[in-house]
Amino acid sequence: MSNIYIVGVDGAQQSSRAVDFAAALAKKSGAQIHLVQVIEWSPYSFHTPQELAERHGRREQELARALGMVQPLADKLIKEGITATCEARHGHVGDLLCKIATEKNAEQIIIGRTGDSALAQRLLGGVAITLAQAAPVPTTIVP
């Protein structure tokens, strides 16, 4: 079985660089790439039954849209001769990337670094810090 690289993607230029970096590594090592797009979603909210049903519908629509954005990246990698898979999930980015890395017995996690705005830097900073502290495998942050 070959190694697996988990790559967090979000459609930003930084995550595109992370995919390119992972692809270069995979071409050298023969590793597989598993692309993951995580939509932040908190299960801790109190709603009426109607609001919960509407929320579930929005959640499914968001997952379908996210998968529609990440699948073409996987298809591009496959055309380049790299074994690639993808998925979209709701949850906390850092926690889910760690969980998926464990589930897939991954060799490493690769993410892009964001620094374009204070908000984006804080959001990715939180992911990078979470991964630095909790990742079950080495994490590469691509500038």
C-alpha positions as a LaTeX table, in Angstrom:
\begin{tabular}{lrrr}
\hline
Residue & $x$ (\AA) & $y$ (\AA) & $z$ (\AA) \\
\hline
Met1 & 0.00 & 0.00 & 0.00 \\
Ser2 & 1.35 & 3.43 & $-0.87$ \\
Asn3 & 1.53 & 6.43 & 1.38 \\
Ile4 & $-1.30$ & 8.93 & 1.57 \\
Tyr5 & $-1.06$ & 12.70 & 1.83 \\
Ile6 & $-4.09$ & 14.51 & 3.24 \\
Val7 & $-4.43$ & 17.95 & 1.63 \\
Gly8 & $-6.78$ & 20.54 & 3.09 \\
Val9 & $-8.35$ & 22.68 & 0.36 \\
Asp10 & $-10.71$ & 25.63 & 0.41 \\
Gly11 & $-10.59$ & 27.09 & $-3.09$ \\
Ala12 & $-8.04$ & 29.78 & $-2.18$ \\
Gln13 & $-4.78$ & 30.29 & $-4.05$ \\
Gln14 & $-2.88$ & 29.07 & $-0.97$ \\
Ser15 & $-4.64$ & 25.72 & $-1.02$ \\
Ser16 & $-3.93$ & 25.44 & $-4.74$ \\
Arg17 & $-0.22$ & 25.78 & $-3.91$ \\
Ala18 & $-0.64$ & 23.07 & $-1.27$ \\
Val19 & $-2.18$ & 20.76 & $-3.90$ \\
Asp20 & 0.70 & 21.50 & $-6.29$ \\
Phe21 & 3.24 & 20.79 & $-3.54$ \\
Ala22 & 1.53 & 17.51 & $-2.65$ \\
Ala23 & 1.37 & 16.54 & $-6.32$ \\
Ala24 & 5.11 & 17.07 & $-6.74$ \\
Leu25 & 5.78 & 14.92 & $-3.67$ \\
Ala26 & 3.36 & 12.25 & $-4.84$ \\
Lys27 & 4.99 & 12.05 & $-8.27$ \\
Lys28 & 8.36 & 11.42 & $-6.61$ \\
Ser29 & 7.15 & 8.99 & $-3.96$ \\
Gly30 & 4.18 & 7.31 & $-5.62$ \\
Ala31 & 1.94 & 8.45 & $-2.77$ \\
Gln32 & $-1.80$ & 8.91 & $-3.04$ \\
Ile33 & $-3.46$ & 12.26 & $-2.40$ \\
His34 & $-6.72$ & 12.65 & $-0.51$ \\
Leu35 & $-8.18$ & 16.15 & $-0.87$ \\
Val36 & $-10.43$ & 17.37 & 1.92 \\
Gln37 & $-12.64$ & 20.43 & 1.98 \\
Val38 & $-14.07$ & 21.18 & 5.40 \\
Ile39 & $-17.02$ & 23.48 & 5.91 \\
Glu40 & $-17.02$ & 24.90 & 9.42 \\
Trp41 & $-20.21$ & 23.70 & 11.09 \\
Ser42 & $-21.14$ & 23.69 & 14.72 \\
Pro43 & $-23.53$ & 21.02 & 15.97 \\
Tyr44 & $-24.14$ & 23.08 & 19.12 \\
Ser45 & $-27.15$ & 25.21 & 18.38 \\
Phe46 & $-30.69$ & 25.09 & 19.64 \\
His47 & $-33.44$ & 25.22 & 17.03 \\
Thr48 & $-37.05$ & 24.33 & 16.50 \\
Pro49 & $-37.77$ & 21.09 & 14.59 \\
Gln50 & $-38.51$ & 23.17 & 11.46 \\
Glu51 & $-35.21$ & 25.07 & 11.79 \\
Leu52 & $-33.34$ & 21.79 & 12.24 \\
Ala53 & $-34.90$ & 20.36 & 9.07 \\
Glu54 & $-34.00$ & 23.50 & 7.11 \\
Arg55 & $-30.49$ & 23.46 & 8.56 \\
His56 & $-30.02$ & 19.83 & 7.51 \\
Gly57 & $-31.09$ & 20.70 & 3.97 \\
Arg58 & $-28.63$ & 23.62 & 3.81 \\
Arg59 & $-25.90$ & 21.36 & 5.18 \\
Glu60 & $-26.44$ & 18.79 & 2.43 \\
Gln61 & $-26.47$ & 21.53 & $-0.24$ \\
Glu62 & $-23.20$ & 22.98 & 1.10 \\
Leu63 & $-21.55$ & 19.56 & 1.07 \\
Ala64 & $-22.64$ & 18.95 & $-2.52$ \\
Arg65 & $-21.30$ & 22.37 & $-3.61$ \\
Ala66 & $-18.01$ & 21.78 & $-1.78$ \\
Leu67 & $-17.58$ & 18.36 & $-3.36$ \\
Gly68 & $-18.29$ & 19.94 & $-6.74$ \\
Met69 & $-15.39$ & 22.33 & $-6.10$ \\
Val70 & $-12.89$ & 19.71 & $-4.91$ \\
Gln71 & $-13.67$ & 16.90 & $-7.36$ \\
Pro72 & $-12.17$ & 18.75 & $-10.35$ \\
Leu73 & $-8.90$ & 19.07 & $-8.41$ \\
Ala74 & $-8.87$ & 15.31 & $-7.84$ \\
Asp75 & $-9.70$ & 14.72 & $-11.51$ \\
Lys76 & $-6.77$ & 16.95 & $-12.56$ \\
Leu77 & $-4.40$ & 14.96 & $-10.34$ \\
Ile78 & $-5.68$ & 11.70 & $-11.76$ \\
Lys79 & $-5.00$ & 12.99 & $-15.30$ \\
Glu80 & $-1.43$ & 13.69 & $-14.14$ \\
Gly81 & $-1.09$ & 10.03 & $-13.14$ \\
Ile82 & $-1.55$ & 10.51 & $-9.40$ \\
Thr83 & $-3.99$ & 8.38 & $-7.43$ \\
Ala84 & $-6.34$ & 10.95 & $-5.90$ \\
Thr85 & $-9.57$ & 10.93 & $-3.94$ \\
Cys86 & $-11.58$ & 13.68 & $-2.32$ \\
Glu87 & $-14.32$ & 14.41 & 0.16 \\
Ala88 & $-16.18$ & 17.29 & 1.77 \\
Arg89 & $-17.25$ & 17.31 & 5.41 \\
His90 & $-18.72$ & 19.66 & 7.98 \\
Gly91 & $-16.92$ & 20.31 & 11.23 \\
His92 & $-13.79$ & 21.88 & 12.70 \\
Val93 & $-11.02$ & 21.96 & 10.08 \\
Gly94 & $-8.09$ & 21.02 & 12.32 \\
Asp95 & $-9.96$ & 18.29 & 14.15 \\
Leu96 & $-11.31$ & 16.73 & 10.95 \\
Leu97 & $-7.96$ & 16.77 & 9.15 \\
Cys98 & $-6.45$ & 14.95 & 12.15 \\
Lys99 & $-9.30$ & 12.44 & 12.21 \\
Ile100 & $-9.11$ & 11.77 & 8.48 \\
Ala101 & $-5.31$ & 11.39 & 8.66 \\
Thr102 & $-5.80$ & 8.71 & 11.33 \\
Glu103 & $-8.63$ & 7.00 & 9.43 \\
Lys104 & $-6.58$ & 6.84 & 6.23 \\
Asn105 & $-3.28$ & 6.00 & 7.98 \\
Ala106 & $-1.79$ & 9.03 & 6.20 \\
Glu107 & 1.88 & 9.89 & 6.06 \\
Gln108 & 1.35 & 13.64 & 6.35 \\
Ile109 & $-1.12$ & 16.52 & 6.23 \\
Ile110 & $-0.50$ & 19.41 & 3.84 \\
Ile111 & $-2.24$ & 22.80 & 4.05 \\
Gly112 & $-1.71$ & 26.22 & 2.52 \\
Arg113 & $-0.77$ & 29.21 & 4.64 \\
Thr114 & $-3.03$ & 32.22 & 4.49 \\
Gly115 & $-1.85$ & 35.68 & 5.40 \\
Asp116 & $-3.88$ & 37.97 & 3.19 \\
Ser117 & $-6.05$ & 39.48 & 5.90 \\
Ala118 & $-6.19$ & 39.53 & 9.66 \\
Leu119 & $-9.34$ & 37.38 & 9.66 \\
Ala120 & $-7.94$ & 34.81 & 7.23 \\
Gln121 & $-4.65$ & 34.71 & 9.12 \\
Arg122 & $-6.47$ & 34.07 & 12.41 \\
Leu123 & $-8.60$ & 31.32 & 10.85 \\
Leu124 & $-5.71$ & 29.49 & 9.22 \\
Gly125 & $-3.50$ & 30.28 & 12.18 \\
Gly126 & $-5.98$ & 28.35 & 14.30 \\
Val127 & $-5.86$ & 25.41 & 11.89 \\
Ala128 & $-2.06$ & 25.46 & 11.73 \\
Ile129 & $-1.80$ & 25.66 & 15.52 \\
Thr130 & $-4.31$ & 22.83 & 15.96 \\
Leu131 & $-2.39$ & 20.67 & 13.53 \\
Ala132 & 0.97 & 21.52 & 15.11 \\
Gln133 & $-0.37$ & 20.44 & 18.49 \\
Ala134 & $-2.69$ & 17.58 & 17.64 \\
Ala135 & $-1.84$ & 16.11 & 14.23 \\
Pro136 & $-1.09$ & 12.39 & 14.39 \\
Val137 & 1.38 & 12.80 & 11.49 \\
Pro138 & 3.80 & 15.52 & 10.31 \\
Thr139 & 2.13 & 18.62 & 8.87 \\
Thr140 & 3.51 & 20.74 & 6.05 \\
Ile141 & 2.33 & 24.35 & 5.72 \\
Val142 & 2.90 & 25.59 & 2.19 \\
Pro143 & 3.50 & 29.36 & 1.82 \\
\hline
\end{tabular}
